Amino acid sequence: MSTSADSAPADPAAGSPASNPAPSEAPPGDEAPAESPGARPAHPGPLRPEAGRHLPRRLVQLYAGLALYGASSALLVEAGLGLEPWNVLHQGLARLTGLTIGVVSIFVGAAVLLLWIPLRQRPGLGTISNVFVVGIAMDGTLALVPDTHTPAVRVPLMLAGIVLNGLATGLYISARFGPGPRDGLMTGLHRRTDRSVRLVRTVLEVAVVATGFALGGTVGIGTVLYAVAIGPLAQFFLRVFAVRRAPAGSTVVATGQPEGAILPG
């Protein structure tokens, strides 16, 4: 999602939440024998112990980030001053169907994931988890946060939602378990059409915002502030929560993460 969803990527306009991770250093077991400098053994050596130690942290980051992403999106819904592009669409569909925005988010995420098939995208643990965790967390937060009506409460809610969304993006993308469905759609279309990430992302987000707005989704100052602030916020938190990469040959699920994507999808 956008919110979308991930490794500290460059500016999203410059490259694609992430598909070309830097090669890892060879693990200690891969050093060549003394008698043949520069040679490598026929079979890869054992994995570094850091890979196993990092897995629990990465899982915590993944699910904490996804849950916080849903909660931060719920704060923007409660503020009522404008939503992220994909949630404008989700809210519009929710008003049309009578479903909750979280349930709509799950259905849309699953539908977007089906579009990965012709694009030959490969989902990871984070991709599948994104579909469900964000929507559940959003509905749960909306059930707990009371309705607000005064600007003195709505403006801080909006600002908190944007900042926490950036933090959540950094958490879950840095875990490197695969991009969110919507980010994967963006990077898949970028690869298949050979169009720039900037163009693909702009076309997608304009389309979902326009459709969502036509269906009754909220577009406002929060939408504009989100668009301006989420890139720098995500970039900062990606560096804060970066996890050292596992060595080559690791069996950890879907470590590949598009490098410029900041939307959790």
N, C-alpha and C positions, 0 to 999 in steps of 0.2 A: 503495500500500500504504500499511496503513494507512497499512498501512499507509502504512496508508495513506499523495495522496499530498497544493501550491500544487497590490513587493507585500507589504506588511506588514499582514496581516489583523488584524482585531479579534478579540476572544475568539470561538472557534469556536461557542460557544452563541449568540452574538449575531447572527451572520451567516454566510452561506455563502461549503477551500481554496479564493469568489472569482469572482464573475462580473461585477462592475460596476466595472471599472477607471476611475480618474479620467480625465477628458478631458485629452489632451495639449495643450500650448501649440501655437499655430500656428507652423509653420516659417518661417524668415526670408523665403522666397519668397512667403509669403501676405500680406505687408503690402499695404494698399490704396494706389493711386496718390495722390499729394499732392493732386490736384485733386478727389478724391471721398473725403473722410475717412470711415472706417468701412466702406467698401465692400470687397468681396473679389473677386478675379479669378474668371472662370468656371471655370478649371481650377486644381487645387491646384499649389502651387509645388514645387520639388525637396525631397527629404527632407534632413533634417539629416545631416551626415556622421557624427554620433555614432551613428546607427542601425547603420551598417555596422561601425563600430569596436566596438560593443558585442556584435555577433553572435558573434564567436569566444569572448568571455568567457562569454556566456550558454550556448553549447554546452558549454564546459568545465564550467560549473556544473551543467548538466543531467546530464551523464553521470558526473561525479565524485559528484554527490549521489545518483544512483540506485545507483551501484556501492557507495558508502559505506552507503547504506540497507540493501542486501542483506547487506553485511559485518556491520553492526551487529546486524541481525536474527539472523545466524548466531551472534554472540557470546551473544545471549540464549538461543538454542537450546542452545549448549554449557554455559551456566551452569545450565540445567535448573531454574530457580527461577520460571518463569512467562514467557509470551510475550505479544506484542501481540495484540489481539483476532483479527485476520485470520489471524495465524500460528498461533494455537491451532487454527483450522479447518484450515489447511494441514497442520499436523503430524498432526492426527487423520486426515485423508484420506491422508496419506503412509503412516501405519501401517496403514490399511485396505487400500490398494492395493499397497503395496510399492515405490512410486515415491519418489524423493527429494523433500524438502520444496520445493526450488527448482523442480523440474519441476511439482509440484502447484501451486505459486504461479503459474507461467506458464499452466497450463490454467485455473485459477480466474480469473485476470486476463482471459484471452481470453473466457471465458464471461460474466463481468461486463460486458465491453465490448459483447457482443451485446445486453445489456439496455439499452444506450444508444439503440438504434434506436427502440424505441417511446417512449422518453423524449425523443427528438429532441435528444440531446446530440451535440456535434461534437468528435471527438477531435483532438488536436494531436500534434505530433512527440513531446512529452514523454509523452503518453498511451500511444502505441504503444511507445515505448522502455521505458516503465515495465514493461510486461507481460513483456518479455524480460530486460532488464538486471538487475533486482532478483533474479529467480530464479537467473540464472546466477551472479551475484556471491555469493549465499547459498550455493549448492552449492560454489563454488570455495573460499570461506572455510572452510566445514565440512571440506573435504578437507585443508586446510592446518593448521587449529588442532587440536592433540591433545586427546583426551578428558580431561576434568577430573572429579575426584571429591571433592576436599576443599573445605570452605566457604571456606578462606583464598584459594582461587583462584576459586571460583564466584561469590562475592559481588562481587569487583572486576570480573569479567567482566560480570556483570549490570549494574553501575553504568556501566561503560564503554559497554556496548551501548545503554543508555538515552540517555546524553549524546550519543554519536555519532549515534544515530538522530535526535535533535533537530537536530544540526548538518546532517545529510544532508537533512532536511526543509527547513531554511532554504535550503540550496544549490539544491535542484532546484525548489522552488516559486518562489524569487526569479528563476529563469531565465525564467519566464513562457512556457513552451511548452505549457501545457495541464495540467489536473489528471490525477492517476492514475485508473485505471479505477474503483477503489472510492470515491474522493472524488467522481468524476463521478456515480456512482450515487446517492450521498447528495444532492448538489445537484440532480440531475435529479428525484429523488423529492420533494425539498422544493418545487420549482417546480410539479410536476404535481399534487401533493396539497394544496398550500397549507398544509402543516403546518410547524411550526418546524424549523429545522436541528437544534436540541437534541433534539427528539422523534425525528426521522428517524434521526439518528445513533445515539441511544441504542437504538432498536429494532433497527437493523441490527447494532450491535456486541453487544448481548445475545444476539441470534439466532445470530451466528457463534460467539461464545464458548461458548454452551450446546451447539451442535451439535458444535463441535470438542472440547469437554470430553467429551461423550458418546462420541466416537470415539477418545478416548485422548490428546487434546492436553493440553499442560501449562498449568495455571492455578495461579498462586501469588503470592508477594509481588512478584515481578517484574512481573506483570500489573497489580497495584494501583499500584506505583510508577510504572510506565509511564503509566497513566491519569492520575495526579496530575501528573507532571513534564513530559510531552511538550508540553502547551500552552504553559507559560512558556518552555521551551527553544526550541520552534519560533518563538515570537514574538520572542525575543531574536535568534536566528540569521537570521530573515527580515530584521530591520533591519540586521544586520551585512553580509549579502550582497546587499542590495537593489541592483538595476541600474536606472539611469535609463530611463524608458520611451521607446520609439521614438515619433516623431511620428505623428499621424493620417495614414492612407493608406499606412502601411508594409505591405509584402507579406510580412513575417516570419510564419512559420507559427504560428498559434494562440497569440497573445499573451494572449488572455483567460484569466484564472485565477480561480477562485472565491475570494473574499476571506476567508473564514474557515476554509478547509480546512487542516488540518495533517497529515492522513494521506496519505501518498504513494500509497496505494491499491495 
